[in-house]
Amino acid sequence: MIRKYMQNIVLALSIFVAAVLVYQLWFNSYFMPAGSDYLRSHILSPLARLFKQQVETDFSEDLHRLFRPTQIVLQTTGQRVVFSDGSPHYREAREMAGEVVSGCLSGDLSLKSRESVDEETYYNALKGKSIYVDYGKNCDFRLFSYGLSGREKNPLTEDLSVIRGYIINLHDGIMNDLSLYIRDEKSGNTYRYMLEANKTELSERVDKMMASQNDGHTSYSFELNFHKMQETAVSKVLFEPRVLIDLVPAQRPKLERVRDKQMDEMVQGAGSVDPILNSFSINERTMRRYTDLNNAHVFVENNATLTIYPEGLLVYQAVPGSRGLDLLEDDNRTDYDIYKATTHAVQFVSGLCNQLSPEFFNHLQITSHLVDDASRPGYYRICFDYCVDGVSVLKKTEAGFESAIVVEIENGYLQSYRQYMDAYEELVETQQLSPMLSAADSLVDSMYEEGSPLFIQAMTPIYIEEADGRIPLAWKASVNGIEAIVE
């Protein structure tokens, strides 16, 4: 017994001596001549920079995946083809256009000249041989640039602050260059950038892609004069000039609701909720947990409440007057803007969804405008829709039409987080979407006021999940800056 006791003492002393020797070797020898400063500057700091670089790379890739164009239009003489997300060749068309713009933003393509142009020149570029990429919503140009090139600042930063899309024009001429047209939505200025690029190769790719496509039945609003007041009749509705008017009703597959097995177990209380609690930094030792009368699982801590409802709704809500979960890595909250808020929202959603169901994350798209709101500085509400082939699925509730995920952030603090954990799959059966102009007429019937024509900035097809489980098609429109649904 005494011998075993002595062995334990000797072992403990040996470990202590070894630790002292290692300390002396690292901090008081030529291995680390500056001691702890050397450790911090030559080992810990590079590791931190490497980790930060990986996080930034992940954010750039996630942002590129989440913020996608609603439509890409290829135009040649006498032919126009529109690709929407989920349609054949959409990804190829997006990559083709993205390579040009990314090359411009990163400096890989030489910028030969820059000039301001008028609206007529801009619209003529849409009618020539071109690629038009339309996001259907406004985006802070820094975020747009970072998602495409991994760079916040670029040669165009001084001109552009908020954009909606861009045009790559393959103009006639012997010069092997391209024209990039971008309109700044904040100032209203439009710019043309001449890029030194392989126009011939890009033109051949466009021709090849269009050769296998049937000509569509779409026209820009400005081509039909739907964007301006008529002299001979009262105009009750006007369209943003770049809105594409499709005269043929579209067919879409019917959907059914499904739920990931792991998430379903969490909702029903059969699975571990640790991934969710960890994501919201809820301490299991100090929290209070109970099940309410509606069979919802409630987790309460000092500054917030997390609730998991049996129908698959996850709600995190900061206590009124408190700050909620701190998403900032430091205490620098000055100039908190849409760029920082989007960074935090995307990283948080990505982290949580990858804990629950990576496949769920692959179907998400950011559908809200990514711009600063002067009416409420520091506050941002960012919506993520679950999409099937690029078409959003909204929930119809007593509160209205809700996105799959809604994140509310104020000065770096997570104030509210709502997520429906349902997924959707396509069925063989199809359903028809009402004509676009019929939907516009319905908006006039419900919203028009005498002498004040409606101004439609965008119209996109969506799915609406009803309370009875039906999932019909509908239209979502941005009218006079307000979102409206036409069922």
Secondary structure as the mmCIF struct_conf table of DSSP 4:
data_model
#
loop_
_struct_conf.conf_type_id
_struct_conf.id
_struct_conf.beg_label_comp_id
_struct_conf.beg_label_asym_id
_struct_conf.beg_label_seq_id
_struct_conf.end_label_comp_id
_struct_conf.end_label_asym_id
_struct_conf.end_label_seq_id
HELX_RH_AL_P HELX_RH_AL_P1 ILE A 2 PHE A 27
BEND BEND1 ASN A 28 SER A 29
TURN_TY1_P TURN_TY1_P1 TYR A 30 PHE A 31
BEND BEND2 MET A 32 MET A 32
TURN_TY1_P TURN_TY1_P2 PRO A 33 GLY A 35
HELX_RH_AL_P HELX_RH_AL_P2 SER A 36 LEU A 39
HELX_RH_PI_P HELX_RH_PI_P1 ARG A 40 LEU A 44
HELX_RH_AL_P HELX_RH_AL_P3 SER A 45 LEU A 66
BEND BEND3 PHE A 67 PHE A 67
BEND BEND4 THR A 70 THR A 70
STRN STRN1 GLN A 71 THR A 76
TURN_TY1_P TURN_TY1_P3 THR A 77 GLY A 78
STRN STRN2 GLN A 79 SER A 84
TURN_TY1_P TURN_TY1_P4 ASP A 85 GLY A 86
BEND BEND5 SER A 87 SER A 87
TURN_TY1_P TURN_TY1_P5 PRO A 88 HIS A 89
HELX_RH_AL_P HELX_RH_AL_P4 TYR A 90 SER A 106
TURN_TY1_P TURN_TY1_P6 GLY A 107 GLY A 107
BEND BEND6 ASP A 108 LEU A 109
STRN STRN3 SER A 110 VAL A 117
HELX_RH_AL_P HELX_RH_AL_P5 GLU A 119 LYS A 127
BEND BEND7 GLY A 128 LYS A 129
STRN STRN4 SER A 130 ASP A 140
HELX_RH_AL_P HELX_RH_AL_P6 PHE A 141 SER A 149
BEND BEND8 GLY A 150 GLY A 150
BEND BEND9 GLU A 152 GLU A 152
TURN_TY1_P TURN_TY1_P7 PRO A 155 ASP A 159
BEND BEND10 SER A 161 SER A 161
STRN STRN5 VAL A 162 ASN A 169
BEND BEND11 ASP A 172 MET A 175
STRN STRN6 ASP A 177 ARG A 183
TURN_TY1_P TURN_TY1_P8 GLU A 185 SER A 187
STRN STRN7 THR A 190 GLU A 196
HELX_RH_AL_P HELX_RH_AL_P7 LYS A 199 ALA A 211
TURN_TY1_P TURN_TY1_P9 SER A 212 SER A 212
BEND BEND12 GLN A 213 GLN A 213
STRN STRN8 THR A 218 TYR A 220
HELX_RH_3T_P HELX_RH_3T_P1 SER A 221 GLU A 223
TURN_TY1_P TURN_TY1_P10 LEU A 224 HIS A 227
BEND BEND13 LYS A 228 LYS A 228
BEND BEND14 GLU A 231 ALA A 233
STRN STRN9 VAL A 237 PHE A 239
TURN_TY1_P TURN_TY1_P11 PRO A 241 ARG A 242
STRN STRN10 LEU A 244 ASP A 246
BEND BEND15 VAL A 248 VAL A 248
STRN STRN11 GLN A 251 VAL A 258
HELX_RH_AL_P HELX_RH_AL_P8 LYS A 261 GLN A 268
TURN_TY1_P TURN_TY1_P12 GLY A 269 GLY A 269
BEND BEND16 ALA A 270 GLY A 271
HELX_RH_AL_P HELX_RH_AL_P9 ASP A 274 SER A 279
TURN_TY1_P TURN_TY1_P13 PHE A 280 SER A 281
TURN_TY1_P TURN_TY1_P14 GLU A 284 THR A 286
STRN STRN12 ARG A 288 THR A 291
TURN_TY1_P TURN_TY1_P15 LEU A 293 ASN A 294
BEND BEND17 ASN A 295 ASN A 295
STRN STRN13 HIS A 297 VAL A 300
BEND BEND18 ASN A 302 ASN A 303
STRN STRN14 ALA A 304 ILE A 308
TURN_TY1_P TURN_TY1_P16 PRO A 310 GLU A 311
BEND BEND19 GLY A 312 GLY A 312
STRN STRN15 LEU A 313 ALA A 318
HELX_LH_PP_P HELX_LH_PP_P1 VAL A 319 VAL A 319
TURN_TY1_P TURN_TY1_P17 PRO A 320 GLY A 321
BEND BEND20 SER A 322 SER A 322
STRN STRN16 LEU A 325 ASP A 326
BEND BEND21 GLU A 329 ASP A 331
TURN_TY1_P TURN_TY1_P18 THR A 334 ASP A 335
HELX_RH_AL_P HELX_RH_AL_P10 ILE A 338 LEU A 356
HELX_RH_AL_P HELX_RH_AL_P11 PRO A 358 ASN A 362
TURN_TY1_P TURN_TY1_P19 HIS A 363 HIS A 363
STRN STRN17 LEU A 364 ILE A 366
BEND BEND22 SER A 368 SER A 368
STRN STRN18 LEU A 370 LEU A 370
BEND BEND23 VAL A 371 VAL A 371
TURN_TY1_P TURN_TY1_P20 ALA A 374 SER A 375
BEND BEND24 ARG A 376 ARG A 376
TURN_TY1_P TURN_TY1_P21 PRO A 377 GLY A 378
STRN STRN19 TYR A 379 VAL A 388
TURN_TY1_P TURN_TY1_P22 ASP A 389 GLY A 390
STRN STRN20 VAL A 391 THR A 397
TURN_TY1_P TURN_TY1_P23 GLU A 398 ALA A 399
STRN STRN21 GLY A 400 GLU A 402
BEND BEND25 ALA A 404 ALA A 404
STRN STRN22 ILE A 405 GLU A 410
TURN_TY1_P TURN_TY1_P24 ASN A 411 GLY A 412
STRN STRN23 TYR A 413 TYR A 420
STRN STRN24 ALA A 423 GLN A 432
HELX_LH_PP_P HELX_LH_PP_P2 LEU A 433 PRO A 435
HELX_RH_AL_P HELX_RH_AL_P12 MET A 436 MET A 447
STRN STRN25 GLU A 449 GLU A 449
TURN_TY1_P TURN_TY1_P25 GLU A 450 GLY A 451
STRN STRN26 SER A 452 SER A 452
STRN STRN27 LEU A 454 GLU A 465
TURN_TY1_P TURN_TY1_P26 ALA A 467 ASP A 468
BEND BEND26 GLY A 469 GLY A 469
STRN STRN28 LEU A 473 VAL A 479
TURN_TY1_P TURN_TY1_P27 ASN A 480 GLY A 481
STRN STRN29 ILE A 482 VAL A 486
#
